[in-house]
Amino acid sequence: MDALTLLLTRRSMSHLISPAPEGQLLDNILAAGIRAPDHGTLHAPGILW
């Protein structure tokens, strides 16, 4: 699946369920989130590494 298709078909999850991501998967999620555009000039409270 290409990146555009992923972006156009994504869904936000309102409730998290177990198991939580860990290891390399969690690292990838955090790295992608840090690089996401911030169009509203909003700032995340911080990421704990």
C-alpha positions as CSV (number, residue, x, y, z in Angstrom):
1,M,0.0,0.0,0.0
2,D,1.4,3.4,-0.9
3,A,1.7,6.4,1.5
4,L,-1.1,8.4,-0.1
5,T,-3.6,5.5,0.2
6,L,-2.6,5.1,3.9
7,L,-3.2,8.8,4.6
8,L,-6.5,8.9,2.8
9,T,-7.9,5.8,4.5
10,R,-6.6,6.3,8.0
11,R,-8.8,6.3,11.1
12,S,-8.2,7.8,14.5
13,M,-8.7,5.5,17.5
14,S,-10.5,7.0,20.4
15,H,-9.7,4.2,22.9
16,L,-6.4,2.3,23.1
17,I,-6.5,-1.4,23.7
18,S,-3.9,-3.9,24.9
19,P,-1.3,-4.9,23.9
20,A,0.5,-1.6,23.5
21,P,3.2,-1.4,20.8
22,E,6.7,-1.8,21.9
23,G,10.2,-2.1,20.6
24,Q,10.9,-1.1,17.0
25,L,7.2,-0.6,16.2
26,L,6.9,2.0,19.0
27,D,10.1,3.7,17.9
28,N,8.7,4.0,14.3
29,I,5.4,5.4,15.6
30,L,7.1,8.0,17.7
31,A,9.5,9.0,15.0
32,A,6.7,9.4,12.5
33,G,4.7,11.5,15.0
34,I,7.6,13.8,15.7
35,R,7.9,14.6,12.0
36,A,4.2,15.2,11.4
37,P,3.3,18.8,10.3
38,D,2.0,21.1,13.0
39,H,-0.2,23.4,10.9
40,G,-1.9,25.0,14.0
41,T,1.4,25.7,15.6
42,L,0.4,23.4,18.5
43,H,3.1,21.8,20.5
44,A,2.9,18.4,22.1
45,P,3.5,18.4,25.9
46,G,6.6,16.4,25.3
47,I,7.8,12.9,24.4
48,L,9.5,10.8,27.1
49,W,12.3,8.7,25.7
